[in-house]
Amino acid sequence: MTPPPRSRARTALQHLVLAAFACTTAVIVLLVGMVVFSAIGWSTDPHGYGIFAGTLFALILTPVAIGLWLLHQLLRRGTKKSQAGHEQQDHR
């Protein structure tokens, strides 16, 4: 049985949100790596601006990542509930 178009759109949105979360998390990890390398002197940043920029951008992106994760979890719960509703209708 093919899922209804609304369910397919919701699944596509769920995957898009998960991909955005993964990209945001990867950027945060790279920024933290930049901060660590700059702090221990392995970076070619003579003035230490990498520490400030990396910290600032990571602090800005962290709530964005948390929001994307919560949205993904909300979409997952809604998908599971709608699938359970379809299964109950099929058994009747």
Beta strands, then each sheet from edge to edge (+ up, - down):
end
